[in-house]
């Protein structure tokens, strides 16, 4: 693929996933093939697209079983949390719209009530993002915070029918951000661990040569690493590198 095709491919993939979310996290083979028609993908490339979608919980032709992506602890937590939510009030579409209109007008009581009305939907959305390194409880927590903020921002809308879309998008964005930040933190931890292991290895080699523990300054002189890098590694390890003093 040329560069422009790669950009188009990535954009199309994102559009297909967005379409799937609108359809209960499911797309048809016809929709996928139509979306990628301009790229004229081979059967092998199209098969990779289907594999990617399945890994990201997009059902092809029928919805996937989202519970398959949950750990036993998450399933237990979800069952208990749903029991708590079962006691929440149920309202008709007309009543919900009335609450939304009041929330749009800035009424605090209506905004608070609206949060409770949408808590079950936050749970359902969280299941779409499970299995990506963040525990379900944390995803729900982030979604609930976004929902709480969102109900205070409805005054910018013209119509009540726009409220649910705005609120659920804020919930999704919050969960996606949470996952992205977790990935970045994991990458940061991996780099830190690699640096600690490198310093520990070099320290061990020099300590065996000198038959004693070595200082950060000695290791820096022998290894070419800076004293700061070595001391940072010592700190990150909780000063647990045995051959450094």
C-alpha atoms as one frame of an Amber mdcrd trajectory, in Angstrom:
protein
   0.000   0.000   0.000   1.169   3.525  -0.684   1.082   6.080   2.082  -2.278
   7.529   1.008  -3.786   4.017   0.904  -2.449   3.279   4.397  -4.145   6.402
   5.714  -7.371   5.476   3.915  -7.141   1.919   5.294  -6.733   3.151   8.878
  -9.589   5.640   8.471 -11.870   2.983   6.966 -11.084   0.561   9.776 -11.977
   3.238  12.311 -15.232   3.974  10.458 -16.191   0.282  10.421 -15.605   0.014
  14.177 -17.707   3.158  14.716 -20.476   1.669  12.569 -20.305  -1.545  14.583
 -20.812   0.370  17.839 -23.966   1.920  16.401 -25.245  -1.561  15.501 -24.686
  -3.367  18.782 -21.008  -3.986  18.046 -21.760  -5.960  14.911 -21.291  -5.497
  11.149 -22.202  -7.630   8.160 -19.681  -8.996   5.665 -21.419  -6.862   3.040
 -20.821  -3.697   5.069 -17.146  -4.545   5.541 -16.615  -5.347   1.867 -18.447
  -2.193   0.800 -16.395  -0.048   3.179 -13.095  -1.413   1.850 -14.172  -1.639
  -1.812 -12.072   1.379  -2.848  -8.897  -0.286  -1.539  -9.460  -3.435  -3.628
  -8.116  -5.727  -0.913  -7.103  -9.305  -1.647  -8.883 -12.187   0.105  -5.875
 -12.523   2.422  -5.945  -8.822   3.343  -9.699  -8.926   3.905  -9.255 -11.971
   6.149  -6.807  -9.929   8.256  -9.436  -7.192   8.550 -11.969  -9.720   9.874
  -9.402 -11.069  12.351  -8.688  -7.538  13.573 -12.391  -6.790  14.018 -13.012
 -10.011  15.921 -10.099  -9.270  18.262 -11.679  -5.895  18.959 -15.029  -7.488
  19.842 -16.779  -6.674  16.594 -19.130  -9.449  15.572 -19.319 -10.366  11.903
 -22.947 -11.062  11.058 -23.916 -11.547  14.703 -22.889  -9.922  18.012 -20.012
 -11.463  19.949 -20.437 -12.751  23.495 -18.845  -9.903  25.447 -18.689 -11.950
  28.653 -15.995 -14.109  27.028 -13.612 -11.179  27.467 -14.239 -10.871  31.210
 -12.180 -12.485  33.961 -13.929 -14.402  36.752 -13.351 -11.470  39.133 -14.909
  -9.081  36.618 -17.926 -11.357  36.107 -18.441 -11.512  39.895 -18.079  -7.733
  40.180 -20.498  -7.181  37.299 -23.150  -9.428  38.842 -22.954  -7.612  42.191
 -22.986  -4.185  40.563 -25.993  -5.084  38.413 -27.839  -6.164  41.558 -27.243
  -2.675  42.974 -28.483  -1.053  39.780 -31.604  -3.230  39.715 -33.111  -1.040
  42.426 -32.864   2.095  40.281 -36.089   3.610  38.983 -37.394   2.716  35.543
 -38.920   5.448  33.385 -40.750   5.684  30.073 -39.209   7.434  27.066 -41.459
  10.424  27.705 -40.387  10.701  31.328 -36.736  10.392  30.337 -37.121  13.211
  27.826 -38.728  15.400  30.505 -35.770  14.742  32.831 -33.340  15.552  30.017
 -35.093  18.843  29.265 -34.933  19.818  32.927 -31.246  18.864  33.056 -30.626
  20.949  29.935 -32.226  23.866  31.774 -29.669  23.432  34.542 -31.853  21.851
  37.226 -29.489  20.040  39.615 -32.062  17.504  40.778 -32.815  16.502  37.178
 -29.105  16.203  36.390 -28.612  13.928  39.379 -31.614  11.831  38.371 -30.331
  11.584  34.809 -27.036  10.144  36.042 -28.909   7.311  37.736 -31.023   6.673
  34.638 -27.907   6.171  32.491 -25.776   4.139  34.926 -26.916   0.800  33.400
 -25.811   1.961  29.940 -22.371   2.827  31.286 -22.106  -0.800  32.430 -23.039
  -2.116  28.986 -20.517   0.176  27.304 -17.789  -0.938  29.709 -18.174  -4.506
  28.447 -17.144  -3.293  24.984 -13.823  -2.131  26.404 -13.104  -5.033  28.755
 -10.102  -7.264  28.171  -7.810  -4.392  27.170  -5.741  -4.192  30.336  -8.080
  -2.152  32.539 -10.300  -3.822  35.142 -14.023  -3.480  34.481 -14.623  -1.629
  37.768 -12.138   1.069  36.725 -13.765   1.427  33.300 -17.174   1.835  34.894
 -15.727   4.359  37.338 -14.264   6.443  34.513 -17.537   6.211  32.607 -19.563
   7.318  35.610 -17.313  10.327  36.145 -17.736  11.307  32.485 -21.502  10.860
  32.809 -21.578  13.062  35.922 -19.715  15.788  34.047 -21.788  15.354  30.914
 -25.185  15.956  32.513 -24.008  19.435  33.550 -23.055  20.269  29.944 -26.359
  19.498  28.215 -27.319  23.171  28.047 -25.312  23.472  24.836 -27.735  21.158
  22.996 -30.752  22.258  21.011 -32.793  19.074  21.292 -33.312  16.497  24.039
 -32.818  13.665  21.528 -29.153  14.709  21.191 -28.441  14.178  24.895 -27.995
  10.411  24.952 -25.561  10.449  22.032 -23.481  13.179  23.663 -23.419  11.476
  27.063 -22.552   8.026  25.737 -19.800   9.464  23.530 -18.297  11.140  26.588
 -18.470   7.812  28.437 -16.774   5.972  25.544 -14.097   8.652  25.206 -13.356
   8.427  28.937 -12.942   4.653  28.788 -10.771   4.839  25.675  -8.563   7.467
  27.343  -8.278   5.272  30.435  -7.096   2.343  28.297  -4.647   4.517  26.339
  -3.153   5.919  29.547  -2.839   2.410  30.966  -0.986   1.254  27.829   1.388
   4.228  28.089   1.993   3.468  31.757   2.741  -0.175  30.952   5.199   0.881
  28.237   6.834   3.250  30.705   7.104   0.433  33.267   8.638  -1.902  30.662
  11.279   0.683  29.769  12.021   1.285  33.434  12.385  -2.459  34.077  14.671
  -2.838  31.056  16.848   0.019  32.345  17.027  -1.488  35.843  17.968  -4.882
  34.405  20.671  -3.321  32.228  22.229  -1.445  35.153  22.009  -4.520  37.402
  23.740  -6.677  34.775  26.578  -4.178  34.265  26.938  -3.701  38.022  27.173
  -7.449  38.556  29.846  -7.813  35.871  31.969  -5.030  37.367  31.417  -6.247
  40.947  32.614  -9.740  39.997  35.679  -8.242  38.360  36.530  -6.110  41.428
  35.251  -8.691  43.930  33.200  -6.056  45.788  30.198  -3.799  45.450  30.679
  -0.815  43.147  29.574   2.810  43.249  27.438   4.563  40.660  30.443   6.660
  39.691  32.639   3.591  39.114  29.954   1.891  37.055  29.451   5.049  34.987
  33.168   5.256  34.215  33.306   1.613  33.113  29.964   1.252  31.313  29.567
   4.597  29.574  26.183   5.139  31.232  25.641   8.409  33.033  25.613   8.580
  36.831  22.074   9.965  36.612  20.882   6.949  34.584  22.421   4.572  37.133
  21.008   6.411  40.144  17.574   6.571  38.481  17.723   2.794  38.023  18.716
   2.377  41.672  15.753   4.494  42.737  13.308   2.674  40.434  14.444  -0.664
  41.871  13.875   0.584  45.406  17.670   0.529  45.847  17.545  -3.219  45.423
  20.413  -3.676  42.948  22.661  -5.910  45.045  26.012  -5.035  43.499  25.603
  -1.258  43.785  26.249   0.792  46.896
